[in-house]
């Protein structure tokens, strides 16, 4: 049973690290700020939560302790990272950061210029 638990913990931690690595490549390679922010926020949320879940299962299966701090960390990262990424993209959009014309279609362009009064 302990060997299976160690293998499961190792798989969770390695998968989380690989997802974080893929998110960092997405942050470097994607064309505009919005797609980079999407890769960073979604990838880091899933990757870090998988690493923390691996640590939680390690403590639970191997040492017999249940850590409320790790569960709270998983919960707060799961809630705050996507919301923070959304708010950063919303602030960038409202301040006029350009979208990549090749891959993104801006459906709110006319509405944005009507609702938000900017100095031009």
Order of alpha helices (4+ residues) and beta strands (2+ residues): alpha-alpha-alpha-alpha
